[in-house]
Amino acid sequence: MKVFKFGGASVKDAKGVRNLVEIVKDNGLQNTLIVVSAMGKMTNAFEEVVAQYMIAPKKTPEKLLDIAAYHLEIIEQLFEPQAQIGAKEQVSAWLEDLKIFLKRNKSPKQSFVYDQVVSHGELLSTQIIQQYFQEQGLKSQWVDARDCVKTDAYYRDANLDWEATKQAIDTQIKKGGTYITQGFIGSDANNNTTTLGREGSDYTAAIFAYALQATSVTIWKDVPGVLNADPRIFNPTQLLLHISYREAIELAYYGASVIHPKTIQPLQRKEIPLFVKPFNDPKQKGTVITKGHPIVPQIPCFIVKQEQVLIELASRDFSFIIEENISEIFQLMHQYQMKVELIQNSAISFSVCVSNKYGRLEGLVNALQAKFNVEVVVGVALYTIRHFNQTAIDRIKNNEKKILLEQRTQETIQFVVASPAVD
């Protein structure tokens, strides 16, 4: 089988859904699994629902009205009047199910609520697309990814149970057909919905590909392929025509947004090629990711992670920060769910750049202050350059007024800066 993944920008409107269908038809309907994200910016919209709910849990979040209107407008533009009825009923049913959850929920844990709510973006998008396939006379089967992707209960960034997932996929997916399923979502042992982390739909595609021993995975994006930098921040950028699994993992680890960090590992284990191609120009070759191929062209790659936190620790009595101290620091990072992006230490100081994804920075700082002098700088940006040269370094330094930390290895240089650069 082959696996296609379509992101939110690819299906943000009726035109995008029609284009998805044409791409699938051009590449062959049979033996195809289609993984789809939430439409447009709907993940952000559902995150607002969660935020509103946590403030006023007894009040139906107003954002749900906007979400309903957005999907209903796509349906009206996509279907003939008579065919709209079924699709609208599906949307209404899913949103009513969500309202019931919000009324009955007793859990105060925001991460649990987040996964039960935000997952509806993918459920809605795939229901609409499945209805459109049927309306076009195309045979396909809608699959609930929660019946296939089995995880632990680490909400918002769940860990996969590979054995249970493979068994479930073998049961749900039969070779020869056309299947439509959701990216990003799964379920735990109690059948509560879990999510795989933002942009996790790429990872979902790789999970299915691994379990199905797929011939290839194609990620359809609103960019020409894997670029050497984010075009929203850097100008100009260049297309990378061919890279290795290892290089893709490195780029994803440092924060390249075009590929989810966990996507590559299951593909490289079975040497399944990954194609990243432009949704709006599907005839273009895009980027190919395979085993052992050098990066083509060999150019610096720029990656930016914004809204990071720089924490600087110093021993109070000028004693060395040794292994025992570092172990304790990392235990606290794990306890407070901080993703460590960069570390640097000297004899009596320790600096760490982290992502405060779960909003637990205050608790971490209070815990660290029990033993260390602590300085915190919020809102910093972490710049990474792979395959750097002096011109690439100057490109960052010449645009930054204050570099707080610098670190380099043979292939990679990183800067923590006080504010994002504008190139």
HELIX and SHEET records of a PDB file:
HELIX    1   1 GLY A    8  VAL A   11  5                                   4    
HELIX    2   2 ALA A   14  ASN A   27  1                                  14    
HELIX    3   3 MET A   42  ILE A   55  1                                  14    
HELIX    4   4 LYS A   63  LEU A   78  1                                  16    
HELIX    5   5 PRO A   81  ALA A   83  5                                   3    
HELIX    6   6 GLN A   84  ARG A  104  1                                  21    
HELIX    7   7 GLN A  110  VAL A  118  1                                   9    
HELIX    8   8 HIS A  120  GLU A  135  1                                  16    
HELIX    9   9 ALA A  145  ASP A  147  5                                   3    
HELIX   10  10 TRP A  162  GLN A  172  1                                  11    
HELIX   11  11 SER A  201  LEU A  212  1                                  12    
HELIX   12  12 TYR A  245  TYR A  254  1                                  10    
HELIX   13  13 ILE A  264  ARG A  269  1                                   6    
HELIX   14  14 GLU A  323  GLN A  335  1                                  13    
HELIX   15  15 LEU A  361  LEU A  368  1                                   8    
HELIX   16  16 GLN A  390  LYS A  397  1                                   8    
SHEET    1   A 8 GLN A 141  TRP A 142  0                                        
SHEET    2   A 8 THR A 178  GLN A 182  1                                        
SHEET    3   A 8 THR A  32  VAL A  36  1                                        
SHEET    4   A 8 LYS A   2  PHE A   6  1                                        
SHEET    5   A 8 SER A 216  LYS A 221  1                                        
SHEET    6   A 8 LEU A 274  PRO A 278  1                                        
SHEET    7   A 8 THR A 287  THR A 290 -1                                        
SHEET    8   A 8 HIS A 242  SER A 244  1                                        
SHEET    1   B 2 ILE A 185  SER A 187  0                                        
SHEET    2   B 2 THR A 193  THR A 195 -1                                        
SHEET    1   C 6 LYS A 339  ASN A 345  0                                        
SHEET    2   C 6 SER A 349  SER A 355 -1                                        
SHEET    3   C 6 CYS A 301  SER A 315 -1                                        
SHEET    4   C 6 PHE A 372  ARG A 386 -1                                        
SHEET    5   C 6 THR A 412  VAL A 417 -1                                        
SHEET    6   C 6 ILE A 403  ARG A 408 -1                                        
END                                                                             
